């Protein structure tokens, strides 16, 4: 009797092993691992990015005017009260003019290169002057969204969207120069995407 029980137990173990092997073999038969043609993948460069609002260029010029205006006034006082600087006025003035022109040129290039787009599953932001950086953030990584209005930007009814990803203290994307009404709609859109991704994750 004991021998029959042991034999039945052995048969059950053997049948279980055969079923498991059959399942694994079936999975291996259905397993597909074909190479991907990367040239056929969709290119983010083909996405038409929306430029910043034209009024944001005025914000840039006003910021420049304030910064360089303060520097100019400070330099004028320095030249007036420090006689030793008088003999160096030409190279200092030339260098200052070069810095102003170079900074304005870089700012203009950066303004023209910036663009953004919101697709079904991710957000795209392009920025840079000499080197171009394109950041793509999937909505399932977005933790929260903030809308910021600077003092000068508020004068032109503009706002900035800040997108934060999970685990980050600083925003991963900052998109300035967006009309306030549009920025509010974008914030609502992203918040809805976050909720949708969280529900799908559950």
GROMACS elastic network, one bead per residue, 0.5 to 0.9 nm:
[ bonds ]
;  ai    aj funct       b0    kb
    1     4     6  0.51648   500
    1     5     6  0.64341   500
    1     6     6  0.87685   500
    2     5     6  0.51794   500
    2     6     6  0.63085   500
    2     7     6  0.86017   500
    3     6     6  0.51649   500
    3     7     6  0.61194   500
    3     8     6  0.86605   500
    4     8     6  0.60863   500
    4     9     6  0.85250   500
    5     8     6  0.50902   500
    5     9     6  0.61296   500
    5    10     6  0.85256   500
    6     9     6  0.50584   500
    6    10     6  0.61046   500
    6    11     6  0.86147   500
    7    10     6  0.50369   500
    7    11     6  0.62040   500
    7    12     6  0.86936   500
    8    11     6  0.50403   500
    8    12     6  0.62132   500
    8    13     6  0.86720   500
    9    12     6  0.51179   500
    9    13     6  0.62473   500
    9    14     6  0.85509   500
   10    13     6  0.51755   500
   10    14     6  0.60942   500
   10    15     6  0.85772   500
   11    15     6  0.60049   500
   11    16     6  0.84943   500
   12    15     6  0.50627   500
   12    16     6  0.60825   500
   12    17     6  0.85030   500
   13    16     6  0.51134   500
   13    17     6  0.61342   500
   13    18     6  0.86239   500
   14    17     6  0.50734   500
   14    18     6  0.61765   500
   14    19     6  0.86737   500
   15    18     6  0.50480   500
   15    19     6  0.61526   500
   15    20     6  0.85844   500
   16    19     6  0.51279   500
   16    20     6  0.61320   500
   16    21     6  0.85001   500
   17    20     6  0.51514   500
   17    21     6  0.60753   500
   17    22     6  0.85127   500
   18    21     6  0.50388   500
   18    22     6  0.60435   500
   18    23     6  0.86040   500
   19    23     6  0.61671   500
   19    24     6  0.86305   500
   20    23     6  0.50682   500
   20    24     6  0.61733   500
   20    25     6  0.85073   500
   21    24     6  0.51152   500
   21    25     6  0.60267   500
   21    26     6  0.84855   500
   22    25     6  0.50409   500
   22    26     6  0.60844   500
   22    27     6  0.86168   500
   23    26     6  0.50186   500
   23    27     6  0.62120   500
   23    28     6  0.86068   500
   24    27     6  0.50059   500
   24    28     6  0.61203   500
   24    29     6  0.85682   500
   25    29     6  0.61411   500
   25    30     6  0.87035   500
   26    29     6  0.50584   500
   26    30     6  0.63547   500
   26    31     6  0.86082   500
   27    30     6  0.51319   500
   27    31     6  0.60051   500
   28    32     6  0.83541   500
   29    32     6  0.81236   500
   36    39     6  0.87470   500
   36    40     6  0.83856   500
   36    41     6  0.86249   500
   37    40     6  0.55698   500
   37    41     6  0.71109   500
   38    41     6  0.52595   500
   38    42     6  0.87545   500
   39    42     6  0.82233   500
   39    43     6  0.88524   500
   40    43     6  0.86832   500
   42    45     6  0.87902   500
   42    46     6  0.79159   500
   43    46     6  0.55590   500
   43    47     6  0.75376   500
   44    47     6  0.54062   500
   44    48     6  0.88189   500
   44   124     6  0.83233   500
   44   134     6  0.89702   500
   44   136     6  0.88014   500
   45    48     6  0.77817   500
   45    49     6  0.89346   500
   46    49     6  0.89794   500
   47   117     6  0.77769   500
   48   115     6  0.87551   500
   48   116     6  0.84958   500
   48   117     6  0.74390   500
   49   114     6  0.85181   500
   49   115     6  0.50849   500
   49   117     6  0.52478   500
   49   118     6  0.88966   500
   49   124     6  0.80864   500
   49   125     6  0.80819   500
   49   126     6  0.82097   500
   50   114     6  0.84097   500
   50   115     6  0.50921   500
   50   116     6  0.52508   500
   50   117     6  0.61882   500
   51    54     6  0.83680   500
   51   111     6  0.84200   500
   51   112     6  0.73983   500
   51   113     6  0.79514   500
   51   114     6  0.61435   500
   51   116     6  0.67335   500
   51   177     6  0.88886   500
   52    55     6  0.84078   500
   52    56     6  0.69755   500
   52    57     6  0.87655   500
   52   111     6  0.74051   500
   52   112     6  0.81010   500
   52   114     6  0.67200   500
   52   115     6  0.62789   500
   52   116     6  0.80822   500
   52   175     6  0.83818   500
   52   176     6  0.73034   500
   52   177     6  0.52007   500
   52   178     6  0.61556   500
   52   179     6  0.88095   500
   53    56     6  0.56388   500
   53    57     6  0.79343   500
   53   158     6  0.81476   500
   53   176     6  0.87912   500
   53   177     6  0.53363   500
   53   178     6  0.57575   500
   53   179     6  0.67583   500
   54    57     6  0.58286   500
   54    58     6  0.77964   500
   54   177     6  0.79125   500
   55    58     6  0.53479   500
   55    59     6  0.68961   500
   55   153     6  0.88259   500
   55   156     6  0.66613   500
   55   157     6  0.89339   500
   55   158     6  0.80826   500
   55   177     6  0.74511   500
   56    60     6  0.64227   500
   56    61     6  0.88007   500
   56   111     6  0.84383   500
   56   153     6  0.73356   500
   56   156     6  0.78073   500
   56   158     6  0.74266   500
   56   176     6  0.78889   500
   56   178     6  0.79852   500
   57    60     6  0.50427   500
   57    61     6  0.63394   500
   57    62     6  0.86974   500
   57   107     6  0.89945   500
   57   108     6  0.79133   500
   57   111     6  0.72191   500
   57   177     6  0.82900   500
   58    61     6  0.50672   500
   58    62     6  0.61391   500
   58    63     6  0.85779   500
   58   156     6  0.85422   500
   59    62     6  0.52013   500
   59    63     6  0.62301   500
   59    64     6  0.86418   500
   59   152     6  0.62104   500
   59   153     6  0.61881   500
   59   155     6  0.88556   500
   59   156     6  0.79457   500
   59   177     6  0.85622   500
   60    63     6  0.51913   500
   60    64     6  0.62287   500
   60    65     6  0.86249   500
   60   107     6  0.76482   500
   60   108     6  0.87473   500
   60   111     6  0.88849   500
   61    64     6  0.50086   500
   61    65     6  0.60332   500
   61    66     6  0.86605   500
   61   104     6  0.82634   500
   62    66     6  0.62445   500
   62    67     6  0.86600   500
   62   152     6  0.78921   500
   63    66     6  0.52668   500
   63    67     6  0.62429   500
   63    68     6  0.85673   500
   63   152     6  0.81720   500
   64    67     6  0.51987   500
   64    68     6  0.58874   500
   64    69     6  0.78797   500
   64   100     6  0.88444   500
   64   103     6  0.88082   500
   64   104     6  0.79168   500
   65    68     6  0.54577   500
   65    69     6  0.54630   500
   65    70     6  0.83402   500
   66    69     6  0.50377   500
   66    70     6  0.61890   500
   66    71     6  0.86829   500
   67    70     6  0.54274   500
   67    71     6  0.64303   500
   67    72     6  0.87359   500
   68    72     6  0.59221   500
   68    73     6  0.85066   500
   68   100     6  0.77003   500
   69    72     6  0.50673   500
   69    73     6  0.62186   500
   69    74     6  0.85652   500
   70    73     6  0.52135   500
   70    74     6  0.61252   500
   70    75     6  0.85377   500
   71    74     6  0.50876   500
   71    75     6  0.60167   500
   71    76     6  0.85061   500
   72    75     6  0.50738   500
   72    76     6  0.60707   500
   72    77     6  0.87069   500
   73    76     6  0.50515   500
   73    77     6  0.63721   500
   73    78     6  0.86693   500
   74    77     6  0.52593   500
   74    78     6  0.62450   500
   74    79     6  0.87735   500
   75    79     6  0.61740   500
   75    80     6  0.85301   500
   76    79     6  0.52089   500
   76    80     6  0.61578   500
   76    81     6  0.87288   500
   77    80     6  0.50109   500
   77    81     6  0.61276   500
   77    82     6  0.82373   500
   78    81     6  0.54275   500
   78    82     6  0.56029   500
   78    83     6  0.86475   500
   78    85     6  0.78700   500
   79    82     6  0.54199   500
   79    83     6  0.67516   500
   79    84     6  0.83240   500
   79    85     6  0.59116   500
   79    86     6  0.64091   500
   79    89     6  0.79373   500
   80    83     6  0.70556   500
   80    85     6  0.87732   500
   80    86     6  0.84651   500
   82    85     6  0.58987   500
   82    86     6  0.76403   500
   83    86     6  0.55483   500
   83    87     6  0.82361   500
   84    87     6  0.67013   500
   84    88     6  0.79801   500
   85    88     6  0.53211   500
   85    89     6  0.63791   500
   85    92     6  0.89198   500
   86    89     6  0.53237   500
   86    90     6  0.86555   500
   87    90     6  0.76853   500
   88    91     6  0.58688   500
   88    92     6  0.61464   500
   88    93     6  0.84517   500
   89    92     6  0.52361   500
   89    93     6  0.58077   500
   89    94     6  0.83939   500
   90    93     6  0.52031   500
   90    94     6  0.60377   500
   90    95     6  0.85062   500
   91    94     6  0.50173   500
   91    95     6  0.59380   500
   91    96     6  0.84004   500
   92    95     6  0.51577   500
   92    96     6  0.60507   500
   92    97     6  0.86192   500
   93    96     6  0.50471   500
   93    97     6  0.61560   500
   93    98     6  0.85880   500
   94    97     6  0.52041   500
   94    98     6  0.62009   500
   94    99     6  0.86915   500
   95    98     6  0.50764   500
   95    99     6  0.62275   500
   95   100     6  0.86982   500
   96    99     6  0.51511   500
   96   100     6  0.62657   500
   96   101     6  0.87300   500
   97   100     6  0.51132   500
   97   101     6  0.61793   500
   97   102     6  0.84814   500
   98   101     6  0.52510   500
   98   102     6  0.59549   500
   98   103     6  0.84265   500
   99   102     6  0.51369   500
   99   103     6  0.59455   500
   99   104     6  0.84990   500
  100   103     6  0.52364   500
  100   104     6  0.61661   500
  100   105     6  0.85972   500
  101   104     6  0.52277   500
  101   105     6  0.61371   500
  101   106     6  0.86798   500
  102   105     6  0.51296   500
  102   106     6  0.62071   500
  102   107     6  0.85996   500
  103   106     6  0.52069   500
  103   107     6  0.61228   500
  103   108     6  0.86213   500
  104   107     6  0.50814   500
  104   108     6  0.61645   500
  104   109     6  0.86773   500
  105   108     6  0.51590   500
  105   109     6  0.62596   500
  105   110     6  0.86306   500
  106   109     6  0.51259   500
  106   110     6  0.61021   500
  106   111     6  0.85599   500
  106   129     6  0.62077   500
  106   130     6  0.80947   500
  107   110     6  0.50969   500
  107   111     6  0.61430   500
  107   112     6  0.87387   500
  107   129     6  0.77514   500
  108   111     6  0.50922   500
  108   112     6  0.63493   500
  108   113     6  0.87134   500
  108   129     6  0.85642   500
  109   112     6  0.52050   500
  109   113     6  0.61780   500
  109   114     6  0.87229   500
  109   128     6  0.79778   500
  109   129     6  0.54891   500
  109   130     6  0.83148   500
  110   113     6  0.51233   500
  110   114     6  0.61884   500
  110   127     6  0.65538   500
  110   128     6  0.53268   500
  110   130     6  0.84138   500
  111   114     6  0.55189   500
  111   115     6  0.86922   500
  111   127     6  0.81611   500
  111   128     6  0.84718   500
  111   129     6  0.83519   500
  112   115     6  0.81055   500
  112   127     6  0.89206   500
  112   129     6  0.87244   500
  113   126     6  0.70178   500
  113   127     6  0.58314   500
  113   128     6  0.64934   500
  113   129     6  0.68847   500
  113   132     6  0.77481   500
  114   125     6  0.73850   500
  114   126     6  0.52351   500
  114   128     6  0.70693   500
  114   129     6  0.89397   500
  114   175     6  0.86791   500
  115   124     6  0.82073   500
  115   125     6  0.58627   500
  115   126     6  0.52484   500
  115   127     6  0.69562   500
  115   175     6  0.83962   500
  116   123     6  0.75512   500
  116   124     6  0.54402   500
  116   126     6  0.62917   500
  116   175     6  0.76312   500
  117   122     6  0.86630   500
  117   123     6  0.59627   500
  117   124     6  0.51682   500
  117   125     6  0.66931   500
  118   121     6  0.80251   500
  118   122     6  0.62246   500
  118   124     6  0.62896   500
  118   125     6  0.88732   500
  118   186     6  0.86153   500
  118   190     6  0.89419   500
  119   122     6  0.53497   500
  119   123     6  0.60484   500
  119   124     6  0.78840   500
  120   123     6  0.84330   500
  120   139     6  0.88119   500
  120   193     6  0.88954   500
  121   137     6  0.86887   500
  121   138     6  0.58216   500
  121   139     6  0.58685   500
  121   140     6  0.81201   500
  121   193     6  0.82855   500
  122   136     6  0.65719   500
  122   137     6  0.54155   500
  122   139     6  0.52537   500
  122   140     6  0.83894   500
  123   135     6  0.80532   500
  123   136     6  0.56362   500
  123   137     6  0.53466   500
  123   138     6  0.64610   500
  123   139     6  0.72704   500
  124   134     6  0.69616   500
  124   135     6  0.56892   500
  124   137     6  0.66930   500
  124   138     6  0.89833   500
  124   173     6  0.89440   500
  125   133     6  0.81879   500
  125   134     6  0.56651   500
  125   135     6  0.52458   500
  125   136     6  0.66457   500
  125   137     6  0.88010   500
  125   173     6  0.71766   500
  125   174     6  0.84958   500
  125   175     6  0.74766   500
  126   132     6  0.69670   500
  126   133     6  0.56426   500
  126   135     6  0.63337   500
  126   136     6  0.88607   500
  127   131     6  0.84894   500
  127   132     6  0.57530   500
  127   133     6  0.53940   500
  127   134     6  0.65415   500
  127   135     6  0.85316   500
  128   131     6  0.55899   500
  128   133     6  0.59263   500
  128   134     6  0.87247   500
  129   132     6  0.62735   500
  135   172     6  0.85149   500
  135   173     6  0.76066   500
  137   140     6  0.84501   500
  137   141     6  0.69506   500
  137   142     6  0.74527   500
  137   163     6  0.89653   500
  137   165     6  0.81702   500
  137   172     6  0.84998   500
  137   173     6  0.85793   500
  138   141     6  0.56769   500
  138   142     6  0.70458   500
  139   142     6  0.51653   500
  139   143     6  0.85751   500
  139   165     6  0.88179   500
  139   190     6  0.75870   500
  139   193     6  0.63688   500
  139   194     6  0.61961   500
  139   197     6  0.70755   500
  140   143     6  0.81487   500
  140   165     6  0.87999   500
  140   193     6  0.80834   500
  140   194     6  0.65516   500
  140   196     6  0.88401   500
  140   197     6  0.54906   500
  140   198     6  0.74479   500
  140   201     6  0.87013   500
  141   164     6  0.84937   500
  141   165     6  0.53349   500
  141   166     6  0.58821   500
  141   194     6  0.84347   500
  141   197     6  0.89828   500
  142   145     6  0.78012   500
  142   163     6  0.69021   500
  142   164     6  0.58208   500
  142   166     6  0.60800   500
  142   190     6  0.84205   500
  142   193     6  0.89170   500
  142   194     6  0.66159   500
  143   163     6  0.78761   500
  143   164     6  0.56093   500
  143   167     6  0.81947   500
  143   168     6  0.86900   500
  143   194     6  0.73433   500
  144   162     6  0.86133   500
  144   163     6  0.64310   500
  144   164     6  0.54736   500
  144   165     6  0.70345   500
  144   166     6  0.82544   500
  144   190     6  0.83494   500
  144   191     6  0.72236   500
  144   194     6  0.78323   500
  145   161     6  0.71800   500
  145   162     6  0.57382   500
  145   164     6  0.61424   500
  145   165     6  0.89482   500
  145   171     6  0.86736   500
  145   187     6  0.63766   500
  145   188     6  0.89765   500
  145   190     6  0.71702   500
  145   191     6  0.70412   500
  146   160     6  0.82216   500
  146   161     6  0.59199   500
  146   162     6  0.50216   500
  146   163     6  0.65986   500
  146   164     6  0.81557   500
  146   171     6  0.89114   500
  146   187     6  0.72736   500
  147   159     6  0.67424   500
  147   160     6  0.57012   500
  147   162     6  0.62577   500
  147   180     6  0.89176   500
  147   183     6  0.72000   500
  147   184     6  0.73912   500
  147   187     6  0.71960   500
  148   159     6  0.57177   500
  148   160     6  0.50151   500
  148   161     6  0.64459   500
  148   162     6  0.75058   500
  148   176     6  0.87671   500
  149   152     6  0.83753   500
  149   153     6  0.62535   500
  149   154     6  0.58591   500
  149   157     6  0.86290   500
  149   158     6  0.69243   500
  149   160     6  0.62412   500
  149   180     6  0.83891   500
  150   153     6  0.50264   500
  150   154     6  0.58842   500
  150   155     6  0.87285   500
  150   158     6  0.82668   500
  150   159     6  0.71268   500
  150   160     6  0.81488   500
  151   154     6  0.53603   500
  151   155     6  0.68691   500
  152   155     6  0.52729   500
  152   156     6  0.71592   500
  152   158     6  0.86832   500
  153   156     6  0.53913   500
  153   157     6  0.62909   500
  153   159     6  0.63516   500
  153   160     6  0.86893   500
  153   176     6  0.89314   500
  153   177     6  0.76685   500
  154   158     6  0.55575   500
  154   159     6  0.69793   500
  154   180     6  0.84985   500
  155   158     6  0.75676   500
  156   159     6  0.89929   500
  156   179     6  0.84000   500
  157   178     6  0.85710   500
  157   179     6  0.60744   500
  157   180     6  0.57158   500
  157   181     6  0.84745   500
  158   176     6  0.78533   500
  158   177     6  0.57181   500
  158   178     6  0.53865   500
  158   181     6  0.84911   500
  158   183     6  0.82452   500
  159   175     6  0.85826   500
  159   176     6  0.62039   500
  159   177     6  0.60852   500
  159   178     6  0.54014   500
  159   179     6  0.61241   500
  159   180     6  0.51130   500
  159   181     6  0.87278   500
  159   182     6  0.89261   500
  159   183     6  0.64766   500
  159   184     6  0.87703   500
  160   174     6  0.66910   500
  160   175     6  0.54138   500
  160   177     6  0.62757   500
  160   178     6  0.62213   500
  160   179     6  0.86290   500
  160   180     6  0.81502   500
  160   183     6  0.71131   500
  161   173     6  0.78877   500
  161   174     6  0.57468   500
  161   175     6  0.51241   500
  161   176     6  0.64412   500
  161   177     6  0.89664   500
  161   178     6  0.78356   500
  161   183     6  0.64857   500
  161   184     6  0.86624   500
  161   186     6  0.80424   500
  161   187     6  0.73404   500
  162   171     6  0.57658   500
  162   172     6  0.74804   500
  162   173     6  0.57077   500
  162   175     6  0.64888   500
  162   176     6  0.85709   500
  163   170     6  0.88501   500
  163   171     6  0.53604   500
  163   172     6  0.58931   500
  163   173     6  0.51881   500
  163   174     6  0.66020   500
  163   175     6  0.85721   500
  163   190     6  0.88854   500
  164   167     6  0.85640   500
  164   168     6  0.65485   500
  164   169     6  0.75215   500
  164   170     6  0.66763   500
  164   172     6  0.55104   500
  164   173     6  0.71647   500
  165   168     6  0.57360   500
  165   169     6  0.84389   500
  165   170     6  0.85937   500
  165   171     6  0.72286   500
  165   172     6  0.66564   500
  166   169     6  0.85946   500
  168   171     6  0.71109   500
  168   172     6  0.78029   500
  170   173     6  0.89833   500
  171   174     6  0.66744   500
  175   178     6  0.73436   500
  177   180     6  0.88326   500
  178   181     6  0.83709   500
  178   182     6  0.66524   500
  178   183     6  0.58630   500
  179   182     6  0.53236   500
  179   183     6  0.60502   500
  179   184     6  0.87248   500
  180   184     6  0.61995   500
  180   185     6  0.86880   500
  181   184     6  0.52330   500
  181   185     6  0.64496   500
  181   186     6  0.87556   500
  182   185     6  0.50706   500
  182   186     6  0.61687   500
  182   187     6  0.86365   500
  183   187     6  0.61671   500
  183   188     6  0.86855   500
  184   187     6  0.50821   500
  184   188     6  0.63253   500
  184   189     6  0.86069   500
  185   188     6  0.51227   500
  185   189     6  0.60930   500
  185   190     6  0.86494   500
  186   190     6  0.61466   500
  186   191     6  0.85316   500
  187   190     6  0.51982   500
  187   191     6  0.61064   500
  187   192     6  0.85491   500
  188   191     6  0.51025   500
  188   192     6  0.61201   500
  188   193     6  0.85897   500
  189   192     6  0.51715   500
  189   193     6  0.62499   500
  189   194     6  0.87412   500
  190   194     6  0.61466   500
  190   195     6  0.86658   500
  191   194     6  0.50567   500
  191   195     6  0.63452   500
  191   196     6  0.86528   500
  192   195     6  0.51741   500
  192   196     6  0.61601   500
  192   197     6  0.86489   500
  193   196     6  0.50288   500
  193   197     6  0.61226   500
  193   198     6  0.85615   500
  194   197     6  0.51926   500
  194   198     6  0.61818   500
  194   199     6  0.86652   500
  195   198     6  0.50819   500
  195   199     6  0.61776   500
  195   200     6  0.86068   500
  196   199     6  0.51555   500
  196   200     6  0.61678   500
  196   201     6  0.85328   500
  197   200     6  0.50700   500
  197   201     6  0.60330   500
  197   202     6  0.87113   500
  198   202     6  0.63959   500
  199   202     6  0.52352   500
